Amino acid sequence: MALLDSVHLTMLIGPTLPLPAPPTLMEALQSVEVTHRDDGPNGFQISFSLGRGSLADVLDYGMLLGPVLKPFNRVILVVTHNGLPAVLMDGVVTHRQHAPDTEPGSALVTITGEDVSVMMDLEEKRAAHPCLPDMAIAAKIMLGYAKYAIVPDVRPPMALDMPLPVMRVPMQVGTDLQMLRGLAARNGFVFYVEPGPVPGTNRGYWGPPKRLDLPQPALNIGMGRDSNGAKLQFEYDALAPAVVGDTVQDSVTGARLPVRTFASTRLPPLVLDPATTPLHTTRSVLASAPGGLNMVQAYGRAQAVTDNASDAVVTARGEVDTLRYGRALRARGLVGVRGAGYTHDGLYYVKRVTHKIGPGTYTQDVTLTREGETALLPVVVP
């Protein structure tokens, strides 16, 4: 389907191995909305117009009776912009809504779903993972979903804890998705499944927010002819950053030892003056780690609190005109901002992107974050 002269949308849909959507389905397409974020699953919502144009539609709308829009069908969306394809979604239909005609030709059917990680959230389990650190447990769980071509991308935490069987055995009580997110959260990490790069394949990322990739082209604001369709508003949350100051009882020695954190360990840092430096007023919180931890574990949990709290001191929210920007903005990476002024220019982490697609339109709602004002690097990728 041609959305604009330079933008085309391709849809694959069906059980297990999706096939190109039939032409009648693409002709009925009204809107597509796809959301990527690092704190939850990717989601999609697609609306189609309904009609009864033949004898086969006497009993009901043919689109509802057919197998294409059934729950748990797999949906792959690919956007090609100026000849460059990008996989926006590889997901599963989890909800279907039908709005019958109120006026002739106004009936709609809307399918909603999540990325293939939703299949990790269907079965609660009791399982032991003896002798495995958190990163190995994450890789082990993801390898069980080869059906969805999920390739594990697992990064080691700063405090690597190797559980000894005589001391403890890591246990899972809940779904695989709950386990993966819980392991990620306690290390200050994120877990998500990212579609592509080839349609039908996915990458399961378990690690810190990604800041080491090449930044995407900058969003230019208020720069006249050089503006590229970005509109942003900036917020500073002075209560967001926090450091940990407490004492914990070491499970090995039994001694009470101090646990202190001082700043975020995200690499690379994005700002010159993080909000956790001594020049700023910063909340100090107690260690919330449960009992029975050694000092390595306790420090890792405490540092995760500081890292997570520092991530969104400054938040930018707004809209991007995709045709003017020239590409689909990738969530969970870096992007530059310029034209907003010395305080807010520089690199940001792209926390969330919602793609809104319809005939003749393609915009992106974005949420960008970083740990303070005044960028560390004075220049960005144009």
LINNORRA-V35831 format. One record per helix or strand of 3 or more residues. SS is the DSSP state (hx for helix, st for strand). FROM is the first residue (numbers start at 1). TO is the last residue. If there is no record, write none. Layout:
ss=SS from=FROM to=TO
ss=SS from=FROM to=TO
This chain:
ss=st from=2 to=4
ss=st from=7 to=14
ss=hx from=23 to=27
ss=st from=29 to=37
ss=st from=43 to=49
ss=hx from=55 to=57
ss=hx from=62 to=65
ss=st from=74 to=81
ss=st from=84 to=99
ss=st from=108 to=115
ss=hx from=116 to=121
ss=st from=125 to=129
ss=hx from=134 to=143
ss=hx from=146 to=148
ss=st from=150 to=154
ss=st from=170 to=174
ss=hx from=176 to=186
ss=st from=190 to=195
ss=st from=202 to=207
ss=st from=216 to=220
ss=hx from=224 to=226
ss=st from=230 to=236
ss=st from=242 to=249
ss=st from=256 to=260
ss=st from=283 to=285
ss=hx from=295 to=310
ss=st from=314 to=321
ss=hx from=322 to=325
ss=st from=334 to=338
ss=st from=346 to=358
ss=st from=361 to=370
